[in-house]
Amino acid sequence: MKYQSTRNRALTASPAEAVLAGIAPDGGLFMPEAIPSMDWQALLQEDTLTMSARILSALLPDYPDMDALVYRGYAGKFETEELTPVVPVGGRYVLELFRGPTSAFKDVALSLLPLLISEARDILGVKDEMLILTATSGDTGKAALEGFHDVPGTKIIVFYPHGGVSAVQQAQMVTQEGGNVKVCAVRGNFDDTQTGVKKIFAACVEKELAGVRLSSANSINIGRLAPQIVYYFKAYADLVRCGRIQIGEPVHFCVPTGNFGDILAGYFAKRMGLPVGKLICASNRNDVLTEFLSTGVYDKRRTFYKTTSPSMDILVSSNLERLLSLLTGDDAYVAGLMKQLNEQGHYKVSDELLKKLKAEFSCGCCDDAAAAETIGRLWAEENYLCDPHTAVAWNVAEQFGKICSGGAPVVVLSTASPYKFPAAVLSALGQKAGEDEFAVMEELHARTGVPVPKNLAALREKPVRHKDVIGREDMLAYVLEKAGEAEW
Ligand SMILES: *Cc1c(COP(=O)(O)O)cnc(C)c1O
């Protein structure tokens, strides 16, 4: 199986090469030339790890021992052996993706991606050490650190905006252990940090780094998308097992969306055979995708809002490009749209493509006030405590319920523990949240009795290991200096 750039099918890579490179050389994203079809009914009988190994082997067939990789990536690291439990709540189902080592859904992919990169290095006989550079607005940084620490042949540097992440998120990162990790605050906002990382990649194409190859843990890597397909199969299998559906009946999934990776994995599952009904794309006040899926116009020229669901505060949703590629099969058309987006800030798809999009996807959005109201109501009525990202999805699932009746179950994907955003959750319950986030965490626990994930509860006691703070113009120098040091 070959991978091809979304912008030029003639640019190909083996699966291992696609994982190692992250992004295609023309700026496109790597896609398999065809989505493998699976014996999905047989798959439903398997446990989560076996399901994961089967699906990953189908997408990355040049990896020799996927079972071993999957076991090493996941075993013993999540709160439950099934990794991603399904919980019935108020007539719907919540698929909890946050039971991993950093309490965010990013863990599902980032527990495995480092091993996929390290293995790709072996498969391709690459001797260079991999240096992973990541800019984070909060969740990705910690999940990447947790996944990459002490993985042979890899080092990782995480940059985060100084004063731009929550206290819990910062504590998660600066206390990270491991001999191959660096965490550095950058004076600037997230955009400055991300732009800085992009500039480093561009600069290092010209400037050879001796014995070091740069890569990224960003969600455009196909090695991050592939592990996320699994939980759609797993959730479906759970609904069959509990008797809610018969095999073959459709299930709708409602997904809190930012970069479109999570929901796209659902579409991959559908193309691999799973009877997925609608994929419902939920956005916060940054509703660029709601507009796109309703009108076919993608327009990033709009106000950027900071919301209580920061991981969905995004105006350029990278993985959407993969969907356009899948639905049209036309690389020149996709390249043209992306060029237009870059140069003019907007594009409009053809009526034919919009019709195809609407056949597969539904959409909706809700603002912070509605998300808070949803958190409060879910707690009061169902005794279920959810985070603001999940609340957005729940609210949009309710909107969907009003337009689409019919008996198919709706699964709402839950992407973070409420304790990662304790202040927003506590105030949604009608309580005043103080300044100290750890005190707020305790108060939320005292009021609800919902257990605090161990990794978050332990944070306060952990020593700070990373104190570097640099200016945004110093990021390249920082990377060059660190790349030159043998021991970290
Ligand atoms: C990353 C993230 C999302 C968005 O996922 P995408 O794959 O980028 O669409 C939603 N919620 C949380 C908590 C996240 O960390």
The ligand as a Gaussian input file, in Angstrom:
#p B3LYP/6-31G(d) Opt

LIG

0 1
 C       -7.663000      18.117000      20.413000
 C       -8.943000      18.180000      21.154000
 C      -10.175000      18.285000      20.472000
 C      -10.288000      18.423000      18.966000
 O       -9.901000      17.283000      18.278000
 P       -9.550000      17.373000      16.704000
 O       -9.057000      16.022000      16.350000
 O       -8.451000      18.415000      16.618000
 O      -10.760000      17.778000      15.993000
 C      -11.345000      18.300000      21.227000
 N      -11.308000      18.245000      22.579000
 C      -10.144000      18.155000      23.265000
 C      -10.175000      18.128000      24.748000
 C       -8.918000      18.110000      22.574000
 O       -7.782000      18.036000      23.278000

